[in-house]
Amino acid sequence: MKKLYYTLFLSILFVAGVFLPIDAHAANKYGIVIDGDFSDWSSLPVTELSFSYENGQNIKYASLVTDEANLYFYLNMAPEGHNYHNLQPSGHKLTIGNKVFWMTFNGTFSSEDLSVVGQTKDVQVNFWAEDNSVNITIPGKLTRVKTDFSDTSYSDEVEVAIPFEQLQVEATSSQTITYSNSNLGEQTITVTGGSTGPWLLAGIAVVIVGYAFWKFRRKSPQTSH
């Protein structure tokens, strides 16, 4: 009987060991490609950025999602075609855990240039940490998109994938990440990392092993005293 308990115990450890390393944030689980085509963001959550005094006349949309390797950022400056269309290059604040970064876009489109509507270009995205531990530049994609508000209306849309390794921060599963920009609105986007799937799978595995043990005990001959 001791051998049976030992075998079942090792089985539980083995099954749990197989399932537990699986992180709920699988690598690029969203299938995001940084190419200036933003259709891969259509099913992801977005946050409206605006100021209360504007009465809904200048709404921007931003999205922030994470996986094991990257932080993905998307911004649409004027989806309804109102007011401020051009990409705001600065003031983008990222807080990852206790570390603060400032994100700046360089090489954006010239102001009010209608000749580039429909075009996509490379932009350089600089990340500077307030503690001076990081100062890096990562490529992103910027597209000037035609909108339906008027014949001359457009919106700048941008996306970038930011490797956590280059930012020198811990894995996203232990981080709370926030984004804000006081030039664009009063809101803050918050992403809280975590891993829930593995524990559920490991729990199921334990139940299965326990059931097998119970069935074995029922089939085993009883020793009389």
C-alpha positions as a Markdown table, in Angstrom:
| # | Residue | x | y | z |
|---|---|---|---|---|
| 1 | Met | 0.0 | 0.0 | 0.0 |
| 2 | Lys | 2.9 | 2.4 | 0.8 |
| 3 | Lys | 4.1 | 1.8 | -2.8 |
| 4 | Leu | 0.7 | 2.8 | -4.1 |
| 5 | Tyr | 0.7 | 6.0 | -2.2 |
| 6 | Tyr | 4.2 | 6.8 | -3.4 |
| 7 | Thr | 3.3 | 6.1 | -7.0 |
| 8 | Leu | 0.2 | 8.3 | -6.8 |
| 9 | Phe | 2.1 | 11.1 | -5.2 |
| 10 | Leu | 4.7 | 11.1 | -7.9 |
| 11 | Ser | 1.9 | 11.0 | -10.5 |
| 12 | Ile | 0.4 | 14.2 | -9.0 |
| 13 | Leu | 3.8 | 15.9 | -9.0 |
| 14 | Phe | 4.4 | 14.9 | -12.6 |
| 15 | Val | 1.0 | 16.1 | -13.9 |
| 16 | Ala | 1.2 | 19.4 | -12.0 |
| 17 | Gly | 4.7 | 19.9 | -13.3 |
| 18 | Val | 3.5 | 19.5 | -16.9 |
| 19 | Phe | 0.6 | 22.0 | -16.5 |
| 20 | Leu | 1.9 | 24.6 | -14.1 |
| 21 | Pro | 4.6 | 26.1 | -16.4 |
| 22 | Ile | 1.9 | 27.1 | -18.9 |
| 23 | Asp | 1.3 | 30.8 | -18.5 |
| 24 | Ala | -2.1 | 32.4 | -19.3 |
| 25 | His | -0.2 | 35.0 | -21.2 |
| 26 | Ala | 1.0 | 32.8 | -24.1 |
| 27 | Ala | 3.6 | 34.3 | -26.5 |
| 28 | Asn | 1.8 | 36.7 | -28.9 |
| 29 | Lys | -1.5 | 35.1 | -28.0 |
| 30 | Tyr | -3.3 | 38.0 | -29.8 |
| 31 | Gly | -1.5 | 37.5 | -33.1 |
| 32 | Ile | -0.6 | 41.1 | -33.3 |
| 33 | Val | 1.7 | 42.0 | -36.2 |
| 34 | Ile | 3.3 | 45.5 | -36.3 |
| 35 | Asp | 2.7 | 46.3 | -39.9 |
| 36 | Gly | 0.4 | 49.3 | -40.0 |
| 37 | Asp | -2.7 | 47.2 | -40.6 |
| 38 | Phe | -4.7 | 47.5 | -37.4 |
| 39 | Ser | -7.4 | 44.9 | -38.1 |
| 40 | Asp | -5.7 | 42.6 | -35.6 |
| 41 | Trp | -6.7 | 45.0 | -32.8 |
| 42 | Ser | -10.4 | 44.9 | -33.7 |
| 43 | Ser | -11.3 | 42.3 | -31.1 |
| 44 | Leu | -9.2 | 43.7 | -28.3 |
| 45 | Pro | -10.4 | 46.1 | -25.5 |
| 46 | Val | -9.9 | 49.8 | -26.1 |
| 47 | Thr | -10.1 | 52.8 | -23.8 |
| 48 | Glu | -11.5 | 56.2 | -24.8 |
| 49 | Leu | -9.2 | 59.0 | -24.0 |
| 50 | Ser | -10.8 | 62.5 | -23.7 |
| 51 | Phe | -11.3 | 65.5 | -21.5 |
| 52 | Ser | -14.6 | 66.1 | -19.8 |
| 53 | Tyr | -14.8 | 69.7 | -20.9 |
| 54 | Glu | -14.7 | 68.6 | -24.6 |
| 55 | Asn | -18.2 | 67.0 | -24.4 |
| 56 | Gly | -17.2 | 64.0 | -26.4 |
| 57 | Gln | -15.9 | 66.0 | -29.4 |
| 58 | Asn | -12.3 | 64.8 | -29.4 |
| 59 | Ile | -12.2 | 61.1 | -28.4 |
| 60 | Lys | -9.1 | 59.0 | -29.0 |
| 61 | Tyr | -8.9 | 55.3 | -28.6 |
| 62 | Ala | -6.0 | 53.4 | -27.1 |
| 63 | Ser | -5.3 | 49.8 | -26.3 |
| 64 | Leu | -2.7 | 48.1 | -24.2 |
| 65 | Val | -2.2 | 44.3 | -23.9 |
| 66 | Thr | 0.5 | 42.0 | -22.8 |
| 67 | Asp | 1.8 | 38.5 | -23.3 |
| 68 | Glu | 4.9 | 36.7 | -22.0 |
| 69 | Ala | 7.4 | 38.6 | -24.1 |
| 70 | Asn | 5.9 | 42.0 | -25.1 |
| 71 | Leu | 3.7 | 44.9 | -24.2 |
| 72 | Tyr | 1.6 | 46.0 | -27.2 |
| 73 | Phe | 0.4 | 49.5 | -27.6 |
| 74 | Tyr | -2.1 | 51.0 | -30.1 |
| 75 | Leu | -3.5 | 54.5 | -30.5 |
| 76 | Asn | -6.1 | 56.0 | -32.8 |
| 77 | Met | -6.0 | 59.8 | -32.7 |
| 78 | Ala | -9.4 | 60.7 | -34.3 |
| 79 | Pro | -11.6 | 57.8 | -35.3 |
| 80 | Glu | -14.6 | 60.2 | -35.7 |
| 81 | Gly | -12.6 | 62.8 | -37.5 |
| 82 | His | -12.9 | 65.5 | -34.9 |
| 83 | Asn | -10.3 | 68.1 | -34.1 |
| 84 | Tyr | -6.8 | 66.8 | -33.3 |
| 85 | His | -5.9 | 64.2 | -36.0 |
| 86 | Asn | -2.0 | 64.1 | -35.9 |
| 87 | Leu | -0.2 | 61.6 | -33.7 |
| 88 | Gln | 0.7 | 63.2 | -30.3 |
| 89 | Pro | 4.5 | 62.4 | -30.2 |
| 90 | Ser | 5.2 | 62.9 | -26.5 |
| 91 | Gly | 3.8 | 62.7 | -23.0 |
| 92 | His | 3.1 | 58.9 | -23.2 |
| 93 | Lys | 3.7 | 57.6 | -19.7 |
| 94 | Leu | 4.1 | 53.9 | -18.9 |
| 95 | Thr | 4.4 | 52.5 | -15.4 |
| 96 | Ile | 5.5 | 48.9 | -15.2 |
| 97 | Gly | 5.6 | 47.8 | -11.5 |
| 98 | Asn | 7.5 | 50.6 | -9.8 |
| 99 | Lys | 9.4 | 51.7 | -12.9 |
| 100 | Val | 8.3 | 54.7 | -14.9 |
| 101 | Phe | 9.0 | 55.1 | -18.7 |
| 102 | Trp | 8.3 | 57.9 | -21.1 |
| 103 | Met | 7.5 | 56.9 | -24.7 |
| 104 | Thr | 8.2 | 59.4 | -27.5 |
| 105 | Phe | 7.4 | 58.9 | -31.2 |
| 106 | Asn | 9.9 | 60.2 | -33.7 |
| 107 | Gly | 9.6 | 60.5 | -37.5 |
| 108 | Thr | 5.8 | 61.1 | -37.6 |
| 109 | Phe | 3.9 | 62.6 | -40.6 |
| 110 | Ser | 4.1 | 66.3 | -41.2 |
| 111 | Ser | 1.2 | 68.2 | -39.8 |
| 112 | Glu | -2.0 | 68.3 | -41.9 |
| 113 | Asp | -0.4 | 66.6 | -44.9 |
| 114 | Leu | -3.3 | 65.1 | -46.9 |
| 115 | Ser | -1.0 | 63.7 | -49.6 |
| 116 | Val | 0.0 | 60.9 | -47.3 |
| 117 | Val | -3.5 | 59.7 | -46.3 |
| 118 | Gly | -3.6 | 56.0 | -46.7 |
| 119 | Gln | 0.2 | 55.6 | -46.3 |
| 120 | Thr | 2.1 | 53.7 | -43.7 |
| 121 | Lys | 5.6 | 54.6 | -42.5 |
| 122 | Asp | 8.1 | 53.4 | -39.9 |
| 123 | Val | 8.4 | 55.5 | -36.8 |
| 124 | Gln | 11.0 | 55.3 | -34.1 |
| 125 | Val | 9.7 | 54.9 | -30.6 |
| 126 | Asn | 12.0 | 56.0 | -27.8 |
| 127 | Phe | 11.6 | 54.6 | -24.2 |
| 128 | Trp | 13.4 | 56.4 | -21.4 |
| 129 | Ala | 13.2 | 55.2 | -17.8 |
| 130 | Glu | 13.0 | 57.9 | -15.2 |
| 131 | Asp | 15.8 | 56.1 | -13.2 |
| 132 | Asn | 18.0 | 56.4 | -16.3 |
| 133 | Ser | 18.5 | 52.6 | -16.4 |
| 134 | Val | 16.9 | 52.4 | -19.9 |
| 135 | Asn | 17.1 | 54.6 | -23.0 |
| 136 | Ile | 16.2 | 52.5 | -26.1 |
| 137 | Thr | 14.5 | 53.0 | -29.5 |
| 138 | Ile | 12.1 | 50.4 | -30.9 |
| 139 | Pro | 10.5 | 50.5 | -34.4 |
| 140 | Gly | 6.7 | 51.0 | -34.7 |
| 141 | Lys | 4.3 | 51.6 | -37.6 |
| 142 | Leu | 2.2 | 54.7 | -38.2 |
| 143 | Thr | -0.6 | 54.9 | -40.8 |
| 144 | Arg | -2.6 | 58.0 | -41.7 |
| 145 | Val | -6.1 | 56.7 | -42.2 |
| 146 | Lys | -9.0 | 58.4 | -44.1 |
| 147 | Thr | -12.1 | 58.9 | -41.9 |
| 148 | Asp | -15.7 | 59.6 | -42.9 |
| 149 | Phe | -16.2 | 62.9 | -41.0 |
| 150 | Ser | -15.4 | 65.0 | -44.0 |
| 151 | Asp | -13.7 | 64.9 | -47.4 |
| 152 | Thr | -10.4 | 66.0 | -45.8 |
| 153 | Ser | -10.6 | 64.3 | -42.4 |
| 154 | Tyr | -8.1 | 61.6 | -41.4 |
| 155 | Ser | -6.7 | 60.0 | -38.3 |
| 156 | Asp | -3.2 | 58.9 | -37.4 |
| 157 | Glu | -3.0 | 55.3 | -36.0 |
| 158 | Val | 0.1 | 53.8 | -34.5 |
| 159 | Glu | 1.2 | 50.5 | -33.0 |
| 160 | Val | 4.3 | 49.2 | -31.4 |
| 161 | Ala | 5.4 | 46.0 | -29.7 |
| 162 | Ile | 7.7 | 46.6 | -26.7 |
| 163 | Pro | 9.9 | 43.7 | -25.5 |
| 164 | Phe | 9.9 | 43.5 | -21.7 |
| 165 | Glu | 13.5 | 42.2 | -21.8 |
| 166 | Gln | 14.7 | 45.5 | -23.4 |
| 167 | Leu | 12.9 | 47.5 | -20.8 |
| 168 | Gln | 14.7 | 45.5 | -18.1 |
| 169 | Val | 11.6 | 44.7 | -16.2 |
| 170 | Glu | 10.2 | 41.4 | -14.7 |
| 171 | Ala | 7.8 | 39.1 | -16.4 |
| 172 | Thr | 4.4 | 40.5 | -17.0 |
| 173 | Ser | 2.8 | 37.9 | -14.7 |
| 174 | Ser | 4.0 | 39.8 | -11.7 |
| 175 | Gln | 3.4 | 43.3 | -13.0 |
| 176 | Thr | 0.7 | 45.9 | -13.0 |
| 177 | Ile | 1.1 | 48.2 | -16.0 |
| 178 | Thr | -0.5 | 51.6 | -16.5 |
| 179 | Tyr | -0.6 | 54.0 | -19.4 |
| 180 | Ser | -1.7 | 57.7 | -19.5 |
| 181 | Asn | -1.1 | 60.9 | -21.5 |
| 182 | Ser | -2.2 | 64.2 | -20.1 |
| 183 | Asn | -2.1 | 65.6 | -23.6 |
| 184 | Leu | -4.8 | 63.2 | -24.8 |
| 185 | Gly | -7.2 | 62.7 | -21.9 |
| 186 | Glu | -7.8 | 62.2 | -18.2 |
| 187 | Gln | -8.0 | 58.4 | -18.3 |
| 188 | Thr | -5.5 | 55.8 | -17.3 |
| 189 | Ile | -5.3 | 52.3 | -18.8 |
| 190 | Thr | -4.4 | 49.5 | -16.4 |
| 191 | Val | -3.3 | 46.0 | -17.3 |
| 192 | Thr | -2.7 | 43.5 | -14.4 |
| 193 | Gly | -0.7 | 40.5 | -15.3 |
| 194 | Gly | -1.5 | 37.1 | -13.9 |
| 195 | Ser | -1.8 | 33.4 | -14.6 |
| 196 | Thr | -5.0 | 31.6 | -13.8 |
| 197 | Gly | -5.3 | 28.8 | -16.4 |
| 198 | Pro | -2.4 | 26.6 | -15.1 |
| 199 | Trp | -3.8 | 26.2 | -11.6 |
| 200 | Leu | -7.2 | 25.2 | -13.0 |
| 201 | Leu | -5.6 | 22.5 | -15.2 |
| 202 | Ala | -3.4 | 21.2 | -12.3 |
| 203 | Gly | -6.5 | 21.0 | -10.1 |
| 204 | Ile | -8.3 | 18.9 | -12.7 |
| 205 | Ala | -5.2 | 16.6 | -12.9 |
| 206 | Val | -5.3 | 16.1 | -9.2 |
| 207 | Val | -9.0 | 15.2 | -9.3 |
| 208 | Ile | -8.3 | 12.7 | -12.1 |
| 209 | Val | -5.5 | 11.0 | -10.1 |
| 210 | Gly | -7.6 | 11.0 | -7.0 |
| 211 | Tyr | -10.5 | 9.3 | -8.8 |
| 212 | Ala | -8.1 | 6.7 | -10.2 |
| 213 | Phe | -6.9 | 6.0 | -6.7 |
| 214 | Trp | -10.5 | 5.6 | -5.4 |
| 215 | Lys | -11.3 | 3.1 | -8.2 |
| 216 | Phe | -8.1 | 1.2 | -7.4 |
| 217 | Arg | -9.1 | 0.9 | -3.7 |
| 218 | Arg | -12.6 | -0.4 | -4.6 |
| 219 | Lys | -11.1 | -3.1 | -6.9 |
| 220 | Ser | -8.4 | -4.1 | -4.4 |
| 221 | Pro | -9.1 | -7.2 | -2.3 |
| 222 | Gln | -9.8 | -6.4 | 1.3 |
| 223 | Thr | -7.6 | -8.0 | 4.0 |
| 224 | Ser | -9.5 | -9.7 | 6.8 |
| 225 | His | -8.4 | -9.3 | 10.4 |
